Amino acid sequence: MTGKRPARRRPSGSGKGLLLVVALVLAAGIIKYADTPLVTSARDKAAEVIAGAPGVDKVLAVFGGQEDTSEVFGAQPAAGNAESSYAASSGGADDILGREKTLFPDTVDETVYPMDFEHVLPTEGTLTSDFGSRLSPTTGQPGFHYGLDIAADEGVVISAFADGTVREIGESDYGNYLIVDHDDGFSTLYAHCSSISAAVGDEVKCGEEIARVGQTGNATGPHLHLEIWKDGAALDPSDYLTGL
């Protein structure tokens, strides 16, 4: 499979902006609907940053218990429910801070770039969480998810998205992870692995086994957390994958 679609431009975003929104929403939620100048200012600022996301009043209503969470953020699993079949990564405010420690991108580029090389779906499974704003499945707090979560049984093979070179292998809140660099400035992150069979510096081929599915790090069940980056910014993986 190759990507031949022309690039289409969409707005860009930033995880740091989202962190600001989370802080503002939480602060406003604590004091609820007080009509003090401070609260009014906070709400106005959140409205500016969130442009296009759920309305601030509705988000505040969630914190006040007067609005169903699913009405604002969509259907979500119960936070911390270990029995849930919903396998996903955190993606909350703590995740944004964790990305700074690992140097993972916290900037989003919503351009859809042509991808002129062979690429495949890295593992077979069920899509459990999309790219974008959501409630963290582990904390229940608003956050941003920089990739896709694909639930699969522990030990299922994870293959290289495309030909490339293994840049980094590590362990963090994302569990056991590896990063592979591809042509044209593209890179991929594979996280929460139970094991990794590739080594730093390895030249890997499209579809070659590089790891196995797990639930290491902050995860609610076994799954692959997959991110696609270009020139240091996170892209929406669904724009480059089929079969999910």
Buried (B, 14 or more C-beta within 10 A) or exposed (E): BEBEEEEEEEEEBBBEBBBBBBEBBBEBBEEEEEEEEEBEEBBEBBBEBBEEBBEBEBBBBBBEEEBEBEEBBEEBBEBEEEEBEBBBBBBBBBBBEBBEEBEBBBBBBBBBBEBEBBBBBBBBBEBBBBBBBBBBBBBBBBBBBBBBBBBBEEEBBBBBBBBBBBBBBBEBBBBBBBBBBBEEEBBBBBBBBBEBBBEEEBEBEBBBEBBBBBBBBBBBBBBBBBBBBBEEBBBBBBBBBEEE
